[in-house]
Amino acid sequence: MRDRQQNRQQIVVVTGASAGIGRATAVAFGRRGATVALLARGRAGLEAAARDVEEAGGTAMAIPTDTADHEQVEAAAARVEDELGTIDVWVNVAFTSVFAPFWEISPEEYARVTEVSYLGFVYGTMSALRRMKPRDRGTIVQVGSALAYRGIPLQSAYCGAKHAIQGFHESLRCELLHERSNVHVTMVQMPGVNTPQFRWVLSRLPNKAQPVPPIYQPEIPASAVLYAADHPRRREYWVGGSTVGTLAANAVAPGILDRYLARTGFASQQGDEPRDPDQPVNLWEPADADRDHGAHGPFDDRATDRSYQVWASRHHGLLAGLGAVGATAAVGALASRWRS
């Protein structure tokens, strides 16, 4: 683990850095003195995120980048190393989604979600490895989701992308272990988070989209990303009790979970207010090109800023015990609800 002085000298790249988890992560690295390159499409969001990083005590470079375009990602990585220095940590966060039943998503929309939310991680990892592997040092953090293991209704494109990242991550990790490389990859599986995506995601739902409760503030995942970057030998970290319960229940009784989500997954991802048909959509163009939306979404009054499970995740032995308890409790609760 690096000491504080070394952390101050870190050069970090964060994709999807203009909002949500990416922005909170960039600010958290800035708070400990890192130099942070911020990659995203929206100029207003990027510029505001850069100011946040510098106000926190770091150094920021905003680089407008569409992570679905490998050439743009590679150009951004080259610029970082030319102007800032050697990249120590690369964090892949950027994503997009469509809230709709599968049969209401067009092939073009599905391809775009896959290009951003999966191939964007692949391209970022390629550019990072191209530089880290010859030096035999560096860390790549993939920001995942409980949905990397457990698909839910209304988000088939996003769930497919997160499942793909999980498989890609496992394959790459095995290859690096085979070579005894000192480049490390780790993945952080996230719960529902209060991010601006719910204001701008392409949605065909009747009501406003929301994360599946419980909802966490983005600073909780950001702290987990920093810890993972400092301790990257673990294959993955789980954030939030809901992530632990979901993944444990899915491992033990996925069929029961299918039926439970079929009953609850539509309502739990929508609020009570009708969706605004004129809300911005960031699938093809950035929603924060001219207006900064900040790190937080519209659920501050419902989101929690603490998670005891994150502490448990940093103490793996305890987490294993919690997972076993969580699996038993979750399966019992789901079975009871399904029978009712």
SEVO-699659 format. One record per residue (C-alpha): chain; x, y, z. Coordinates in nm, 3 decimals, decimal comma. Example, Ala and Ser with C-alpha at 12.3 -4.5 7.8 and 13.67 -1.06 7.14 Angstrom:
// residues 2
PT|cadena|px|py|pz
PT|A|1,230|-0,450|0,780
PT|A|1,367|-0,106|0,714
END
This chain:
// residues 340
PT|cadena|px|py|pz
PT|A|0,000|0,000|0,000
PT|A|0,131|0,343|-0,091
PT|A|0,202|0,593|0,185
PT|A|0,044|0,937|0,176
PT|A|0,338|1,103|0,004
PT|A|0,325|0,850|-0,278
PT|A|-0,051|0,894|-0,305
PT|A|0,003|1,267|-0,355
PT|A|0,213|1,184|-0,657
PT|A|-0,034|0,945|-0,812
PT|A|-0,154|1,005|-1,165
PT|A|-0,505|0,867|-1,204
PT|A|-0,738|0,840|-1,504
PT|A|-1,112|0,821|-1,437
PT|A|-1,363|0,761|-1,717
PT|A|-1,721|0,880|-1,676
PT|A|-1,576|1,149|-1,450
PT|A|-1,829|1,426|-1,507
PT|A|-2,102|1,286|-1,277
PT|A|-2,202|1,018|-1,031
PT|A|-1,953|0,759|-0,909
PT|A|-1,686|0,873|-1,155
PT|A|-1,698|1,230|-1,034
PT|A|-1,706|1,134|-0,666
PT|A|-1,407|0,904|-0,729
PT|A|-1,210|1,178|-0,907
PT|A|-1,275|1,418|-0,618
PT|A|-1,175|1,153|-0,363
PT|A|-0,842|1,100|-0,540
PT|A|-0,801|1,477|-0,558
PT|A|-0,863|1,508|-0,186
PT|A|-0,547|1,314|-0,117
PT|A|-0,341|1,515|-0,363
PT|A|-0,350|1,305|-0,678
PT|A|-0,331|1,436|-1,032
PT|A|-0,653|1,324|-1,200
PT|A|-0,732|1,306|-1,571
PT|A|-1,108|1,322|-1,619
PT|A|-1,257|1,154|-1,927
PT|A|-1,619|1,208|-2,030
PT|A|-1,818|1,365|-2,313
PT|A|-1,994|1,660|-2,147
PT|A|-1,780|1,972|-2,135
PT|A|-1,982|2,154|-1,868
PT|A|-1,977|1,848|-1,642
PT|A|-1,607|1,791|-1,703
PT|A|-1,512|2,150|-1,628
PT|A|-1,713|2,149|-1,306
PT|A|-1,563|1,815|-1,204
PT|A|-1,214|1,953|-1,266
PT|A|-1,292|2,248|-1,037
PT|A|-1,415|2,005|-0,769
PT|A|-1,093|1,804|-0,790
PT|A|-0,878|2,113|-0,757
PT|A|-1,086|2,256|-0,472
PT|A|-1,036|1,922|-0,296
PT|A|-0,658|1,962|-0,321
PT|A|-0,570|1,773|-0,638
PT|A|-0,463|1,862|-0,990
PT|A|-0,711|1,806|-1,272
PT|A|-0,702|1,769|-1,649
PT|A|-1,036|1,749|-1,830
PT|A|-1,024|1,556|-2,158
PT|A|-1,350|1,533|-2,356
PT|A|-1,366|1,168|-2,463
PT|A|-1,625|0,925|-2,592
PT|A|-1,505|0,600|-2,437
PT|A|-1,694|0,400|-2,702
PT|A|-1,429|0,521|-2,950
PT|A|-1,098|0,341|-2,898
PT|A|-0,902|0,606|-3,087
PT|A|-1,032|0,879|-2,856
PT|A|-0,947|0,674|-2,549
PT|A|-0,597|0,601|-2,678
PT|A|-0,543|0,967|-2,763
PT|A|-0,650|1,065|-2,412
PT|A|-0,409|0,814|-2,255
PT|A|-0,124|0,941|-2,473
PT|A|-0,199|1,300|-2,375
PT|A|-0,201|1,212|-2,005
PT|A|0,142|1,050|-2,023
PT|A|0,283|1,327|-2,245
PT|A|0,159|1,614|-2,029
PT|A|0,120|1,471|-1,679
PT|A|0,344|1,165|-1,654
PT|A|0,315|0,793|-1,591
PT|A|-0,036|0,662|-1,525
PT|A|-0,052|0,479|-1,193
PT|A|-0,423|0,401|-1,169
PT|A|-0,692|0,374|-1,436
PT|A|-1,057|0,359|-1,321
PT|A|-1,328|0,259|-1,570
PT|A|-1,669|0,398|-1,476
PT|A|-1,837|0,541|-1,789
PT|A|-2,169|0,384|-1,884
PT|A|-2,510|0,447|-2,032
PT|A|-2,834|0,252|-2,025
PT|A|-3,190|0,218|-2,152
PT|A|-3,481|0,164|-1,915
PT|A|-3,732|-0,044|-2,110
PT|A|-3,843|-0,402|-2,168
PT|A|-3,606|-0,577|-2,407
PT|A|-3,858|-0,579|-2,693
PT|A|-3,885|-0,199|-2,680
PT|A|-3,510|-0,140|-2,733
PT|A|-3,384|-0,093|-3,088
PT|A|-3,074|-0,273|-3,221
PT|A|-2,895|0,064|-3,249
PT|A|-2,974|0,152|-2,887
PT|A|-2,859|-0,190|-2,768
PT|A|-2,534|-0,156|-2,961
PT|A|-2,469|0,190|-2,818
PT|A|-2,518|0,075|-2,458
PT|A|-2,283|-0,217|-2,524
PT|A|-2,020|0,003|-2,688
PT|A|-2,015|0,251|-2,399
PT|A|-2,082|0,028|-2,099
PT|A|-1,876|-0,275|-2,204
PT|A|-1,638|-0,191|-2,487
PT|A|-1,553|0,140|-2,320
PT|A|-1,408|-0,063|-2,031
PT|A|-1,222|-0,286|-2,276
PT|A|-1,075|0,011|-2,461
PT|A|-0,975|0,186|-2,139
PT|A|-0,809|-0,130|-2,014
PT|A|-0,625|-0,174|-2,345
PT|A|-0,484|0,178|-2,332
PT|A|-0,385|0,141|-1,966
PT|A|-0,219|-0,198|-2,019
PT|A|-0,034|-0,074|-2,326
PT|A|0,154|0,156|-2,089
PT|A|0,154|-0,034|-1,760
PT|A|0,255|-0,378|-1,882
PT|A|0,601|-0,282|-2,022
PT|A|0,672|-0,104|-1,691
PT|A|0,536|-0,402|-1,493
PT|A|0,336|-0,181|-1,258
PT|A|0,000|-0,012|-1,235
PT|A|-0,358|-0,075|-1,126
PT|A|-0,685|-0,092|-1,319
PT|A|-1,016|-0,074|-1,133
PT|A|-1,336|-0,180|-1,306
PT|A|-1,650|-0,030|-1,155
PT|A|-1,907|-0,305|-1,175
PT|A|-2,245|-0,370|-1,021
PT|A|-2,446|-0,634|-0,843
PT|A|-2,603|-0,659|-1,190
PT|A|-2,278|-0,810|-1,317
PT|A|-2,404|-1,131|-1,155
PT|A|-2,779|-1,080|-1,131
PT|A|-2,983|-0,952|-1,425
PT|A|-3,298|-0,753|-1,349
PT|A|-3,594|-0,652|-1,565
PT|A|-3,596|-0,326|-1,763
PT|A|-3,215|-0,310|-1,786
PT|A|-3,120|-0,598|-2,015
PT|A|-2,863|-0,396|-2,214
PT|A|-2,690|-0,263|-1,903
PT|A|-2,700|-0,601|-1,726
PT|A|-2,555|-0,770|-2,034
PT|A|-2,271|-0,518|-2,043
PT|A|-2,192|-0,564|-1,673
PT|A|-2,197|-0,943|-1,710
PT|A|-1,955|-0,904|-2,002
PT|A|-1,721|-0,687|-1,796
PT|A|-1,719|-0,952|-1,524
PT|A|-1,614|-1,225|-1,768
PT|A|-1,358|-1,000|-1,932
PT|A|-1,215|-0,904|-1,592
PT|A|-1,179|-1,266|-1,483
PT|A|-1,004|-1,367|-1,806
PT|A|-0,763|-1,075|-1,793
PT|A|-0,683|-1,134|-1,428
PT|A|-0,597|-1,497|-1,499
PT|A|-0,365|-1,392|-1,781
PT|A|-0,183|-1,139|-1,564
PT|A|-0,150|-1,393|-1,283
PT|A|-0,009|-1,644|-1,532
PT|A|0,263|-1,396|-1,626
PT|A|0,324|-1,304|-1,261
PT|A|0,267|-0,945|-1,367
PT|A|0,283|-0,661|-1,119
PT|A|-0,001|-0,493|-1,304
PT|A|-0,318|-0,559|-1,106
PT|A|-0,686|-0,553|-1,200
PT|A|-0,972|-0,553|-0,952
PT|A|-1,345|-0,494|-0,971
PT|A|-1,587|-0,317|-0,737
PT|A|-1,950|-0,433|-0,748
PT|A|-2,190|-0,149|-0,670
PT|A|-2,544|-0,118|-0,528
PT|A|-2,810|0,134|-0,634
PT|A|-2,648|0,479|-0,626
PT|A|-2,787|0,833|-0,628
PT|A|-2,641|0,950|-0,961
PT|A|-2,772|1,193|-1,225
PT|A|-2,821|0,911|-1,476
PT|A|-3,181|0,880|-1,361
PT|A|-3,242|1,235|-1,485
PT|A|-3,103|1,168|-1,831
PT|A|-3,116|0,795|-1,910
PT|A|-3,321|0,693|-2,214
PT|A|-3,640|0,562|-2,058
PT|A|-3,966|0,425|-2,192
PT|A|-4,112|0,366|-1,847
PT|A|-4,437|0,540|-1,755
PT|A|-4,291|0,687|-1,435
PT|A|-3,955|0,840|-1,346
PT|A|-3,671|0,589|-1,319
PT|A|-3,497|0,530|-0,989
PT|A|-3,229|0,299|-0,846
PT|A|-3,346|-0,015|-0,672
PT|A|-3,350|0,077|-0,300
PT|A|-3,160|0,102|-0,075
PT|A|-2,988|0,397|-0,242
PT|A|-2,632|0,502|-0,157
PT|A|-2,464|0,837|-0,206
PT|A|-2,184|0,820|-0,466
PT|A|-1,917|0,897|-0,207
PT|A|-1,964|0,548|-0,059
PT|A|-1,871|0,370|-0,385
PT|A|-1,592|0,624|-0,440
PT|A|-1,431|0,535|-0,109
PT|A|-1,449|0,168|-0,207
PT|A|-1,281|0,242|-0,541
PT|A|-0,993|0,418|-0,365
PT|A|-0,950|0,129|-0,126
PT|A|-0,953|-0,118|-0,414
PT|A|-0,693|0,088|-0,600
PT|A|-0,469|0,072|-0,293
PT|A|-0,538|-0,300|-0,238
PT|A|-0,578|-0,439|-0,592
PT|A|-0,474|-0,799|-0,525
PT|A|-0,833|-0,886|-0,431
PT|A|-1,028|-0,998|-0,739
PT|A|-1,331|-0,789|-0,638
PT|A|-1,507|-0,592|-0,367
PT|A|-1,878|-0,573|-0,287
PT|A|-2,033|-0,243|-0,177
PT|A|-2,354|-0,226|0,025
PT|A|-2,554|-0,482|0,215
PT|A|-2,799|-0,502|-0,076
PT|A|-2,518|-0,615|-0,307
PT|A|-2,413|-0,887|-0,063
PT|A|-2,770|-1,007|-0,016
PT|A|-2,848|-1,003|-0,389
PT|A|-2,535|-1,189|-0,497
PT|A|-2,559|-1,442|-0,216
PT|A|-2,926|-1,511|-0,286
PT|A|-2,858|-1,542|-0,658
PT|A|-2,584|-1,796|-0,592
PT|A|-2,810|-2,007|-0,371
PT|A|-3,154|-1,975|-0,531
PT|A|-3,149|-1,791|-0,865
PT|A|-3,485|-1,934|-0,973
PT|A|-3,661|-1,789|-0,670
PT|A|-3,492|-1,457|-0,738
PT|A|-3,616|-1,465|-1,100
PT|A|-3,974|-1,490|-0,980
PT|A|-3,928|-1,234|-0,705
PT|A|-3,782|-0,978|-0,948
PT|A|-4,057|-1,051|-1,201
PT|A|-4,304|-0,944|-0,933
PT|A|-4,115|-0,649|-0,785
PT|A|-3,854|-0,533|-1,037
PT|A|-4,082|-0,312|-1,246
PT|A|-4,224|-0,110|-0,956
PT|A|-3,898|-0,087|-0,760
PT|A|-3,725|0,092|-1,050
PT|A|-3,992|0,360|-1,086
PT|A|-4,106|0,644|-0,864
PT|A|-4,457|0,777|-0,821
PT|A|-4,427|1,072|-1,061
PT|A|-4,486|1,040|-1,436
PT|A|-4,174|1,052|-1,651
PT|A|-4,110|1,384|-1,821
PT|A|-4,126|1,308|-2,196
PT|A|-3,889|1,600|-2,260
PT|A|-3,615|1,495|-2,018
PT|A|-3,262|1,497|-2,165
PT|A|-3,122|1,173|-2,304
PT|A|-2,750|1,102|-2,290
PT|A|-2,738|0,787|-2,503
PT|A|-2,616|0,960|-2,820
PT|A|-2,516|1,306|-2,694
PT|A|-2,396|1,413|-2,347
PT|A|-2,666|1,556|-2,123
PT|A|-2,408|1,769|-1,943
PT|A|-2,254|1,940|-2,245
PT|A|-2,397|2,280|-2,148
PT|A|-2,519|2,221|-1,794
PT|A|-2,346|2,059|-1,500
PT|A|-2,559|1,805|-1,314
PT|A|-2,312|1,741|-1,031
PT|A|-2,217|1,413|-0,871
PT|A|-2,553|1,347|-0,703
PT|A|-2,886|1,254|-0,854
PT|A|-3,233|1,358|-0,733
PT|A|-3,250|1,118|-0,438
PT|A|-3,053|1,301|-0,168
PT|A|-3,347|1,281|0,072
PT|A|-3,358|0,901|0,038
PT|A|-2,991|0,810|-0,001
PT|A|-2,762|0,696|0,279
PT|A|-2,407|0,819|0,322
PT|A|-2,280|0,521|0,521
PT|A|-2,237|0,147|0,478
PT|A|-2,111|-0,083|0,749
PT|A|-2,076|-0,353|0,483
PT|A|-1,799|-0,153|0,313
PT|A|-1,594|-0,191|0,631
PT|A|-1,673|-0,563|0,631
PT|A|-1,564|-0,589|0,268
PT|A|-1,224|-0,456|0,367
PT|A|-1,201|-0,742|0,617
PT|A|-1,258|-1,038|0,392
PT|A|-1,297|-1,303|0,659
PT|A|-1,583|-1,117|0,816
PT|A|-1,739|-1,058|0,475
PT|A|-1,746|-1,431|0,407
PT|A|-1,937|-1,482|0,730
PT|A|-2,178|-1,202|0,649
PT|A|-2,232|-1,347|0,302
PT|A|-2,333|-1,684|0,442
PT|A|-2,576|-1,523|0,686
PT|A|-2,706|-1,290|0,415
PT|A|-2,769|-1,577|0,175
PT|A|-2,975|-1,769|0,429
PT|A|-3,176|-1,463|0,530
PT|A|-3,230|-1,342|0,174
PT|A|-3,343|-1,677|0,039
PT|A|-3,579|-1,723|0,333
PT|A|-3,728|-1,379|0,285
PT|A|-3,769|-1,422|-0,090
PT|A|-3,929|-1,763|-0,051
PT|A|-4,169|-1,626|0,206
PT|A|-4,270|-1,335|-0,015
PT|A|-4,310|-1,559|-0,319
PT|A|-4,542|-1,792|-0,131
PT|A|-4,752|-1,504|0,003
END
